[in-house]
């Protein structure tokens, strides 16, 4: 736990309404211990009734950016398959302006074709119904990763505000320009989510922050192993791994703050410093305040004690 810890929340914008999401985000905006807030990027519910409400992520993010003043914010993560990179750059620049320079652009490969399961039956791939419903073609994992790599380059180019042509493998632009530019220079921080070897190479090349799902989806030991692979990719590119923030999202247990603290403590010991606490629905009134008091506050105090102990030993 040698680096500062940063805590945020994630609210899943499905089977809920805008007023409730706004309530939670504005509560978090008034609590200094909460530094960032996140949404997801799915067009259909991935759980519960399939015909239930699911808000479009970037539209909702811009609305919440206009109604908050302090939180850094983003999607965890935006699908690179849903919007073209140039369009995404424009949307992100607009959202950064609306927020006054608080945006973090979260980006991932998005849905891809998955191997068939037993007997040739398609595996459990949540992107199948979602992408079919919106006319988005699924691509192979290899193509999805290559598209992500190209998209990262395009985003950075668009945010300069210069007029340029681009001839990529997947995108061709003529006299492209993105005005107004983002408030942040040279652009918003780029967070990339994923953990496969090929995706981690893209993370090492382009990202400011790397995010991976934490418990219960991935064990801390697996996250630490993936972090070592990422370090190796950074070394191969001549990048200092310390310049890449490590981020994990993990679920909150409202009725067991000690369990949440224990998970975060273990993640921090593994080198994770950017913690996103996923709030299960329904989110009770005052839940964010209790999270700050019962989870984040004690962990910050522990961290400060560890830092002081290390200083005294020098």
LINMO-V780162 format. One record per residue. N is the residue number from 1. RES is the residue in one letter. PHI is phi in radians with two decimals (none if undefined). OMEGA is omega in whole degrees, 0 to 359 (NA if undefined). D_LAST is the distance of its C-alpha to the last C-alpha in Angstrom with 2 decimals. Layout:
BEGIN
n={N,N}
res={RES,RES}
phi={PHI,PHI}
omega={OMEGA,OMEGA}
d_last={D_LAST,D_LAST}
END
This chain:
BEGIN
n={1,2,3,4,5,6,7,8,9,10,11,12,13,14,15,16,17,18,19,20,21,22,23,24,25,26,27,28,29,30,31,32,33,34,35,36,37,38,39,40,41,42,43,44,45,46,47,48,49,50,51,52,53,54,55,56,57,58,59,60,61,62,63,64,65,66,67,68,69,70,71,72,73,74,75,76,77,78,79,80,81,82,83,84,85,86,87,88,89,90,91,92,93,94,95,96,97,98,99,100,101,102,103,104,105,106,107,108,109,110,111,112,113,114,115,116,117,118,119,120,121,122,123,124,125,126,127,128,129,130,131,132,133,134,135,136,137,138,139,140,141,142,143,144,145,146,147,148,149,150,151,152,153,154,155,156,157,158,159,160,161,162,163,164,165,166,167,168,169,170,171,172,173,174,175,176,177,178,179,180,181,182,183,184,185,186,187,188,189,190,191,192,193,194,195,196,197,198,199,200,201,202,203,204,205,206,207,208,209,210,211,212,213,214,215,216,217,218,219,220,221,222,223,224,225,226,227,228,229,230,231,232,233,234,235,236,237,238,239,240,241,242,243,244,245,246,247,248,249,250,251,252,253,254,255,256,257,258,259,260,261,262,263,264,265,266,267,268,269,270,271,272,273,274,275,276,277,278,279,280,281,282,283,284,285,286,287,288,289,290,291,292,293,294,295,296,297,298,299,300,301,302,303,304,305,306,307,308,309,310,311,312,313,314}
res={X,X,X,X,X,X,X,X,X,X,X,X,X,X,X,X,X,X,X,X,X,X,X,X,X,X,X,X,X,X,X,X,X,X,X,X,X,X,X,X,X,X,X,X,X,X,X,X,X,X,X,X,X,X,X,X,X,X,X,X,X,X,X,X,X,X,X,X,X,X,X,X,X,X,X,X,X,X,X,X,X,X,X,X,X,X,X,X,X,X,X,X,X,X,X,X,X,X,X,X,X,X,X,X,X,X,X,X,X,X,X,X,X,X,X,X,X,X,X,X,X,X,X,X,X,X,X,X,X,X,X,X,X,X,X,X,X,X,X,X,X,X,X,X,X,X,X,X,X,X,X,X,X,X,X,X,X,X,X,X,X,X,X,X,X,X,X,X,X,X,X,X,X,X,X,X,X,X,X,X,X,X,X,X,X,X,X,X,X,X,X,X,X,X,X,X,X,X,X,X,X,X,X,X,X,X,X,X,X,X,X,X,X,X,X,X,X,X,X,X,X,X,X,X,X,X,X,X,X,X,X,X,X,X,X,X,X,X,X,X,X,X,X,X,X,X,X,X,X,X,X,X,X,X,X,X,X,X,X,X,X,X,X,X,X,X,X,X,X,X,X,X,X,X,X,X,X,X,X,X,X,X,X,X,X,X,X,X,X,X,X,X,X,X,X,X,X,X,X,X,X,X,X,X,X,X,X,X,X,X,X,X,X,X}
phi={none,-1.51,-1.84,-1.05,-1.68,-2.16,-2.05,-2.45,-2.12,-2.24,-2.04,-1.51,-1.46,-2.42,0.93,-2.64,-2.25,-1.09,-1.04,-1.24,-1.11,-1.08,-0.99,-1.18,-1.16,-1.25,-1.09,-1.13,-1.11,-1.62,-2.02,-1.02,-1.15,-1.63,-1.76,-2.61,-2.49,-2.43,-2.08,-1.89,-2.34,-2.27,-1.67,-2.31,-1.10,-1.66,-2.62,1.29,-1.00,-1.21,-1.75,-1.37,-1.22,-2.50,-1.31,-1.24,-1.14,-1.24,-1.08,-1.14,-1.08,-1.10,-1.12,-1.25,-1.09,-1.27,-1.88,-2.18,-2.25,-2.20,-1.06,-1.26,-2.65,-3.13,-1.80,-2.10,-2.15,-1.31,-1.36,-1.24,-1.60,-1.52,-2.26,-1.14,-1.01,-1.14,-1.11,-1.07,-1.05,-1.16,-1.07,-1.13,-1.08,-1.10,-1.15,-1.13,-1.12,-1.02,-1.43,1.30,1.58,-1.95,-1.36,-2.06,-1.54,-1.52,-2.53,-2.46,-1.02,1.58,-1.18,-2.35,-1.13,-2.06,-1.04,-1.18,-1.45,-1.06,1.24,1.39,-1.37,-0.95,-1.25,-1.36,-2.09,-1.13,-1.28,-0.99,-1.22,-1.10,-1.27,-1.11,-1.14,-1.95,1.19,-1.78,-1.27,-1.42,-2.03,-1.20,-0.98,-1.06,-1.18,-1.04,-1.21,-1.11,-1.14,-1.09,-1.03,-1.17,-1.09,-1.07,-1.11,-1.15,-0.99,-1.05,-1.13,-1.09,-1.30,-1.28,1.43,-1.43,-1.50,-2.66,-1.81,-2.45,-2.12,-1.80,-1.22,-2.08,-2.21,-2.20,-2.14,-2.21,0.95,-1.31,-2.66,-2.24,-2.27,-1.24,-1.25,-1.04,-1.10,-1.29,-2.04,-1.41,2.87,-1.08,-1.02,-1.92,-1.83,-2.05,-1.79,2.61,-2.55,-1.22,-0.98,-1.20,-1.14,-1.12,-1.13,-1.15,-1.01,-1.06,-1.37,-2.14,-1.46,-1.63,-2.35,-1.89,-2.12,-2.47,-1.09,-1.76,-0.96,-1.58,-1.30,-2.25,-1.29,-1.11,-1.09,-1.17,-1.07,-1.09,-1.15,-1.15,-1.11,-1.17,-1.11,-1.08,-1.01,-1.13,-1.12,-1.07,-1.07,-1.14,-1.60,1.34,-1.76,-1.25,-1.02,-1.19,-1.44,-1.95,-1.26,-1.78,-2.23,-2.37,-1.86,-2.50,-1.43,-1.59,-1.82,-1.00,-1.58,-2.54,-1.08,-1.11,-1.17,-1.10,-1.05,-1.11,-1.12,-1.14,-1.04,-1.19,-1.12,-1.10,-1.13,-1.54,1.71,-1.51,-2.05,-1.97,-1.91,-1.92,-1.67,-1.40,-1.63,-1.10,-1.51,-1.29,-1.61,-1.16,-1.00,1.36,-1.12,-1.22,-1.08,-1.13,-1.07,-1.13,-1.34,-1.73,-2.07,-1.24,-0.99,-1.03,-1.21,-1.10,-1.12,-1.06,-1.08,-1.10,-1.14,-1.12,-1.06,-1.12,-1.09,-1.15,-1.13,-1.22,-1.49,-1.33}
omega={185,183,178,177,178,184,174,177,172,176,181,188,182,182,178,178,185,183,182,177,178,177,183,182,179,173,179,182,180,184,186,181,177,186,183,181,191,170,172,183,175,185,176,175,175,177,182,181,184,181,179,182,174,184,173,194,185,176,179,181,179,179,180,176,181,184,176,186,192,187,162,190,179,174,181,351,176,180,178,180,188,182,175,181,180,177,178,178,179,179,182,179,178,180,178,177,180,184,184,176,182,187,163,182,175,185,177,182,186,182,177,177,180,179,177,178,183,178,179,179,180,181,181,183,184,181,185,182,183,183,177,182,183,174,181,181,172,177,177,177,180,178,179,180,178,177,178,179,180,181,180,178,182,179,181,180,182,186,177,183,179,175,184,170,180,176,180,179,185,184,175,181,176,180,180,176,180,178,1,175,173,175,182,178,2,179,178,173,181,175,177,179,178,182,176,184,183,177,180,174,177,177,181,184,193,196,167,181,173,179,177,175,179,178,9,185,179,177,177,178,179,179,179,178,178,177,178,176,178,177,180,177,178,181,180,180,183,180,175,181,181,179,183,180,180,187,177,170,181,185,179,171,184,185,183,181,179,179,178,178,182,179,181,178,180,178,180,178,179,176,178,183,182,188,177,182,183,185,178,175,350,182,184,174,179,184,182,177,179,178,179,184,190,182,188,180,178,180,175,179,177,181,180,179,178,179,180,179,181,179,183,180,182,NA}
d_last={16.34,13.92,16.69,18.86,21.82,25.30,28.32,31.99,35.35,38.18,41.80,44.47,47.50,50.16,52.58,51.57,52.66,51.25,51.29,49.02,46.51,46.56,45.98,42.80,41.42,42.20,40.58,37.39,37.70,37.47,34.26,31.09,29.09,31.48,30.68,33.25,36.54,38.50,42.00,43.41,46.11,49.07,52.71,53.92,52.48,50.71,51.32,53.99,57.39,57.71,59.74,57.25,55.62,52.77,51.72,51.18,47.48,47.39,50.20,48.50,45.13,46.82,48.51,45.29,43.55,46.37,45.90,42.12,40.08,36.33,35.57,34.81,37.44,38.96,40.75,38.94,40.49,43.52,45.87,46.51,50.00,51.26,51.17,51.51,48.35,50.11,51.24,47.79,46.34,48.96,48.32,44.56,45.07,47.43,45.07,42.19,44.57,45.68,42.12,41.12,38.59,36.93,38.09,36.14,38.64,38.28,40.38,41.38,44.05,46.40,49.07,50.29,52.88,51.84,53.45,56.35,55.89,58.20,61.77,60.94,60.24,57.59,54.23,52.51,51.81,51.55,52.13,55.69,57.32,55.16,55.78,59.43,59.99,58.77,60.16,56.85,57.19,54.71,53.43,51.94,48.17,48.02,49.88,47.79,44.55,46.24,47.44,43.96,42.63,45.49,45.10,41.50,42.75,45.65,43.64,41.50,44.71,46.53,43.88,44.27,47.66,49.35,52.65,52.41,54.11,52.38,53.81,51.66,52.55,53.12,53.29,55.50,55.26,57.50,56.64,53.85,52.15,49.98,50.54,49.10,45.77,42.77,41.04,37.72,37.52,37.91,38.48,37.02,34.05,35.41,34.46,36.03,36.58,37.29,36.02,38.57,37.71,39.97,38.78,35.14,36.20,37.58,34.38,32.33,34.92,35.43,33.24,30.54,30.07,30.98,32.47,33.60,35.30,33.21,34.46,37.31,38.27,35.41,33.09,29.32,29.53,32.09,30.08,27.06,29.55,31.07,27.72,27.27,30.79,29.98,26.98,29.47,31.96,29.44,28.64,32.39,32.90,30.13,28.26,24.50,24.30,21.49,24.26,26.19,25.54,26.25,28.67,30.47,33.37,33.98,36.62,36.23,37.75,39.16,40.00,36.76,33.66,31.58,32.64,31.72,28.24,27.83,28.95,26.65,23.64,24.58,25.09,21.72,20.10,22.28,20.97,23.73,22.83,26.40,28.30,32.06,33.68,37.31,39.61,42.59,45.98,47.37,44.50,45.07,45.06,41.72,39.92,37.40,36.56,36.08,33.89,31.59,31.61,31.49,29.45,27.47,26.44,25.02,23.16,21.59,20.55,19.02,17.18,15.82,14.70,12.89,11.15,10.25,9.05,6.71,5.46,5.57,3.79,0.00}
END
